[in-house]
Each structure stands twice: as C-alpha cells, then as structure tokens.
C-alpha cells in the first residue's frame, strides 16, 4: 500500500502574515499592524504604535532614514530592526 500524504500543512498563508522563528517573511513597516510590528527586535507595543502613528500622519516610509524621525528610535535600533526581518515594501 502506498503512503498517503493527502494532508498538507495549512501554515503557508499564516507564514505570510506572521513572522515566526526561522521564517523568511519580512514584516513590512508600511503595512504591518501592531501585533506584527511588536515581533521585531527592540520593538514592543509602544514603539509599534509610534510607528503606526507616524505612518498615519506622514505617509509610508520611503527610506530607512524616515524611521529615524519616529520619536524614540536611534540609528542603532533601526539597524537592529532591519536585521530582524523588516522591510519597507521591497526596499
């Protein structure tokens, strides 16, 4: 009898919206919500909300330097965020 592999994990769509350990998914700072942003290195709920507030007031981030204008973010933190799996939507 042949082994059946009928059930495939349904985690494919989940990996597109959630960054897990070992995931290659990049969190887009221009579209991510509070929970997703909170998964980034050095970013908790307060800083996530700061990103969202800045984005809502000024529009999408066009460069990583734009993130330097969000209160509470240093250049070192921005570098950590870049390394932790964030993107600006393809940049």
Backbone as ProteinMPNN parsed JSONL, in Angstrom:
{"seq_chain_A": "XXXXXXXXXXXXXXXXXXXXXXXXXXXXXXXXXXXXXXXXXXXXXXXXXXXXXXXXXXXXXXXXXXXXXXXXXXXXXXXXXXXXXXXXXXX", "coords_chain_A": {"N_chain_A": [[0.838, -1.176, 0.0], [0.479, 2.223, -0.739], [1.895, 5.068, 0.817], [-0.033, 7.69, 2.1], [-0.117, 11.157, 1.522], [-2.002, 13.142, 1.909], [-2.875, 15.262, 3.519], [-1.76, 18.472, 3.788], [0.231, 20.857, 5.468], [-1.502, 23.734, 6.647], [-0.205, 26.058, 7.05], [0.955, 27.808, 5.297], [-0.354, 30.216, 4.431], [-0.502, 31.483, 6.878], [2.19, 31.975, 7.396], [2.648, 34.067, 5.746], [1.546, 36.248, 6.968], [2.499, 36.296, 9.534], [5.485, 36.513, 11.342], [7.567, 34.031, 12.155], [9.968, 32.239, 14.156], [12.706, 31.373, 12.214], [11.371, 31.909, 9.917], [11.101, 33.248, 6.606], [9.735, 35.441, 5.994], [9.299, 38.893, 5.605], [8.575, 41.61, 7.662], [6.592, 44.228, 6.771], [7.082, 47.531, 7.31], [5.412, 49.508, 6.451], [2.869, 48.494, 6.194], [2.255, 46.693, 8.206], [0.5, 45.664, 11.158], [-0.125, 46.399, 14.661], [0.415, 44.058, 16.28], [2.085, 42.524, 14.598], [4.249, 44.261, 14.1], [5.228, 44.396, 16.68], [6.68, 42.094, 16.958], [9.191, 42.501, 16.027], [12.732, 42.995, 16.553], [13.629, 44.779, 19.434], [11.287, 46.261, 19.407], [8.414, 46.964, 20.951], [4.973, 47.031, 21.996], [4.458, 49.765, 22.447], [6.383, 51.184, 20.889], [5.67, 50.117, 18.451], [3.131, 51.219, 18.118], [3.932, 53.864, 17.926], [5.241, 53.806, 15.444], [3.064, 53.248, 13.762], [1.432, 55.512, 14.259], [3.111, 57.581, 13.307], [3.331, 56.825, 10.641], [0.643, 57.051, 9.847], [0.315, 59.796, 10.058], [2.339, 60.917, 8.43], [2.525, 59.423, 6.122], [3.67, 56.582, 4.108], [6.826, 54.996, 4.912], [9.601, 55.946, 3.102], [12.28, 55.569, 3.031], [14.881, 54.07, 5.052], [15.928, 56.02, 6.644], [13.78, 57.644, 7.202], [12.556, 56.41, 9.356], [14.089, 57.219, 11.424], [12.994, 59.578, 12.229], [10.885, 58.958, 13.812], [9.79, 59.302, 17.078], [11.94, 58.221, 19.698], [13.458, 56.315, 18.361], [16.634, 55.192, 17.589], [19.617, 55.305, 15.526], [21.007, 52.907, 15.834], [18.992, 51.191, 16.775], [17.362, 51.149, 14.549], [19.004, 49.812, 12.739], [19.042, 47.3, 13.997], [16.359, 46.611, 13.691], [16.168, 46.393, 10.922], [17.829, 44.155, 10.541], [16.317, 42.263, 11.827], [14.285, 41.338, 10.251], [12.634, 43.117, 8.813], [10.989, 45.202, 6.378], [10.589, 47.803, 3.92], [8.624, 47.462, 2.172], [9.77, 46.173, -0.087], [12.148, 47.517, -0.271]], "CA_chain_A": [[0.0, 0.0, 0.0], [1.234, 3.474, -0.825], [1.657, 6.015, 1.907], [-0.793, 8.86, 1.652], [0.298, 12.464, 2.03], [-3.118, 13.976, 1.482], [-2.981, 16.495, 4.293], [-0.591, 19.35, 3.787], [0.034, 21.901, 6.489], [-2.18, 24.945, 6.198], [0.521, 27.174, 7.642], [1.512, 28.657, 4.249], [-0.944, 31.547, 4.494], [-0.137, 32.075, 8.148], [3.558, 32.464, 7.344], [2.666, 35.317, 5.009], [1.112, 37.347, 7.804], [3.149, 36.238, 10.834], [6.895, 36.161, 11.287], [7.943, 33.104, 13.191], [11.39, 31.942, 14.141], [13.062, 30.596, 11.05], [10.572, 32.337, 8.781], [11.772, 34.158, 5.696], [8.793, 36.535, 5.791], [9.718, 40.187, 6.101], [7.487, 42.455, 8.132], [6.593, 45.498, 6.057], [6.777, 48.61, 8.243], [4.375, 50.378, 5.895], [1.549, 47.863, 6.186], [2.066, 45.806, 9.359], [-0.274, 46.137, 12.291], [0.501, 46.467, 15.975], [0.94, 42.764, 16.732], [3.18, 42.103, 13.732], [5.393, 45.141, 14.375], [5.73, 44.072, 18.013], [7.545, 40.92, 16.865], [10.516, 42.923, 15.598], [13.736, 43.22, 17.577], [13.619, 46.066, 20.126], [10.036, 46.979, 19.18], [7.277, 46.458, 21.711], [3.688, 47.617, 21.586], [4.522, 51.235, 22.453], [7.11, 51.623, 19.693], [4.849, 49.73, 17.299], [2.099, 52.241, 17.972], [4.62, 55.067, 17.446], [5.441, 53.615, 14.004], [1.751, 53.374, 13.117], [1.017, 56.917, 14.354], [3.945, 58.361, 12.391], [2.922, 56.401, 9.291], [-0.669, 57.635, 9.575], [0.449, 61.248, 9.95], [3.298, 61.338, 7.404], [2.516, 58.525, 4.97], [4.576, 55.434, 4.204], [8.271, 55.205, 4.986], [10.217, 55.828, 1.779], [13.654, 55.12, 3.26], [15.143, 53.726, 6.445], [16.191, 57.269, 7.354], [12.487, 58.159, 7.674], [12.267, 55.815, 10.665], [14.859, 57.997, 12.394], [12.144, 60.691, 12.648], [9.896, 58.463, 14.774], [10.329, 59.513, 18.422], [12.413, 57.057, 20.44], [14.228, 55.395, 17.536], [18.009, 55.595, 17.307], [20.184, 54.653, 14.337], [21.321, 51.529, 16.224], [17.739, 50.444, 16.817], [16.911, 50.979, 13.16], [19.835, 48.741, 12.178], [18.541, 46.05, 14.576], [15.061, 46.329, 13.075], [16.469, 45.918, 9.554], [18.379, 42.795, 10.644], [15.363, 41.319, 12.44], [13.291, 40.857, 9.302], [11.681, 44.153, 8.434], [11.194, 45.8, 5.055], [9.775, 48.978, 3.637], [7.83, 47.098, 0.998], [10.622, 45.892, -1.241], [13.375, 48.328, -0.247]], "C_chain_A": [[0.891, 1.251, 0.0], [0.888, 4.365, 0.353], [0.936, 7.229, 1.358], [-0.258, 10.113, 2.321], [-0.767, 13.491, 1.663], [-3.181, 15.298, 2.243], [-1.667, 17.249, 4.252], [-0.828, 20.415, 4.84], [-0.603, 23.142, 5.888], [-1.479, 26.185, 6.721], [1.083, 28.124, 6.592], [0.958, 30.074, 4.326], [-0.608, 32.228, 5.811], [1.262, 32.647, 8.09], [3.653, 33.761, 6.568], [2.297, 36.488, 5.91], [1.805, 37.37, 9.167], [4.6, 35.826, 10.656], [7.179, 35.237, 12.456], [9.436, 32.888, 13.145], [11.678, 31.027, 12.971], [12.29, 30.971, 9.803], [11.361, 33.291, 7.906], [10.894, 35.364, 5.4], [9.356, 37.826, 6.375], [8.489, 40.989, 6.51], [7.633, 43.81, 7.461], [6.165, 46.604, 7.023], [5.671, 49.524, 7.748], [2.979, 49.784, 5.928], [1.248, 47.03, 7.43], [1.257, 46.482, 10.456], [0.515, 46.051, 13.582], [1.152, 45.147, 16.385], [2.149, 42.325, 15.904], [4.428, 42.96, 13.976], [6.036, 44.805, 15.711], [6.675, 42.88, 18.014], [8.976, 41.282, 16.478], [11.437, 43.155, 16.791], [13.642, 44.648, 18.111], [12.334, 46.87, 19.927], [8.929, 46.28, 19.966], [6.01, 47.141, 21.219], [3.739, 49.141, 21.529], [5.223, 51.746, 21.21], [6.354, 51.244, 18.421], [3.771, 50.769, 17.049], [2.703, 53.559, 17.487], [4.864, 54.99, 15.942], [4.129, 53.848, 13.266], [1.276, 54.831, 13.132], [1.799, 57.789, 13.374], [3.542, 58.088, 10.947], [1.583, 57.033, 8.915], [-0.585, 59.143, 9.35], [1.284, 61.681, 8.741], [3.285, 60.495, 6.14], [3.557, 57.433, 5.124], [6.04, 55.86, 4.285], [8.847, 54.982, 3.59], [11.654, 55.338, 1.875], [13.815, 54.789, 4.737], [15.411, 54.977, 7.27], [14.892, 57.894, 7.879], [12.158, 57.638, 9.072], [13.008, 56.557, 11.777], [14.047, 59.186, 12.918], [11.039, 60.263, 13.615], [10.493, 58.63, 16.17], [10.744, 58.202, 19.091], [13.237, 56.059, 19.644], [15.615, 55.966, 17.257], [18.493, 54.864, 16.054], [20.522, 53.187, 14.628], [20.075, 50.651, 16.258], [17.233, 50.172, 15.411], [17.704, 49.877, 12.489], [19.378, 47.377, 12.702], [17.22, 45.643, 13.937], [15.263, 45.798, 11.653], [16.929, 44.465, 9.587], [17.35, 41.784, 11.142], [14.246, 40.897, 11.48], [12.239, 41.883, 8.954], [11.998, 44.643, 7.024], [10.346, 47.062, 4.964], [8.937, 48.711, 2.392], [8.685, 46.918, -0.24], [11.897, 46.704, -1.281], [14.376, 47.762, 0.689]], "O_chain_A": [[1.923, 1.297, 0.669], [-0.251, 4.409, 0.817], [1.262, 7.729, 0.281], [0.017, 10.131, 3.521], [-0.457, 14.574, 1.167], [-3.506, 16.335, 1.665], [-0.613, 16.735, 4.628], [-1.966, 20.824, 5.073], [-0.285, 23.546, 4.77], [-2.09, 27.249, 6.824], [1.642, 29.159, 6.954], [1.725, 31.037, 4.29], [-0.446, 33.448, 5.844], [1.516, 33.701, 8.673], [4.635, 34.491, 6.709], [2.701, 37.618, 5.638], [1.709, 38.365, 9.885], [4.903, 34.898, 9.906], [7.042, 35.629, 13.615], [10.1, 33.307, 12.198], [10.987, 30.031, 12.758], [12.531, 30.408, 8.735], [12.192, 34.055, 8.399], [11.288, 36.229, 4.618], [9.833, 37.844, 7.51], [7.493, 41.036, 5.789], [8.673, 44.459, 7.57], [5.029, 46.617, 7.498], [5.056, 50.239, 8.539], [2.001, 50.498, 5.71], [0.089, 46.698, 7.677], [1.322, 47.695, 10.653], [1.686, 45.672, 13.584], [2.314, 45.127, 16.792], [3.125, 41.812, 16.452], [5.538, 42.433, 14.049], [7.253, 44.916, 15.862], [7.404, 42.678, 18.985], [9.877, 40.45, 16.592], [10.984, 43.47, 17.892], [13.584, 45.606, 17.34], [12.304, 48.058, 20.251], [8.562, 45.143, 19.669], [5.993, 47.753, 20.151], [3.125, 49.745, 20.65], [4.717, 52.648, 20.541], [6.397, 51.973, 17.43], [3.524, 51.156, 15.907], [2.069, 54.291, 16.728], [4.712, 55.988, 15.238], [4.09, 54.562, 12.264], [0.773, 55.326, 12.124], [1.221, 58.635, 12.691], [3.428, 59.007, 10.137], [1.411, 57.498, 7.788], [-1.331, 59.697, 8.542], [0.979, 62.687, 8.101], [3.974, 60.828, 5.176], [4.246, 57.36, 6.142], [6.433, 56.922, 3.802], [8.605, 53.945, 2.973], [12.188, 54.763, 0.926], [12.993, 55.177, 5.566], [15.147, 54.992, 8.472], [14.908, 58.597, 8.89], [11.551, 58.346, 9.876], [12.594, 56.523, 12.936], [14.39, 59.745, 13.96], [10.339, 61.107, 14.174], [11.597, 58.147, 16.423], [10.014, 57.211, 19.061], [13.675, 55.049, 20.196], [15.751, 57.081, 16.753], [17.853, 53.923, 15.586], [20.344, 52.325, 13.767], [20.106, 49.501, 15.82], [16.734, 49.084, 15.123], [17.138, 49.081, 11.74], [19.33, 46.408, 11.945], [16.99, 44.463, 13.672], [14.592, 44.851, 11.241], [16.49, 43.644, 8.782], [17.492, 40.584, 10.907], [13.345, 40.16, 11.881], [11.064, 41.543, 8.814], [13.124, 44.515, 6.543], [9.506, 47.338, 5.82], [8.588, 49.633, 1.655], [8.371, 47.442, -1.308], [12.663, 46.593, -2.239], [15.466, 48.314, 0.836]]}, "name": "protein", "num_of_chains": 1, "seq": "XXXXXXXXXXXXXXXXXXXXXXXXXXXXXXXXXXXXXXXXXXXXXXXXXXXXXXXXXXXXXXXXXXXXXXXXXXXXXXXXXXXXXXXXXXX"}
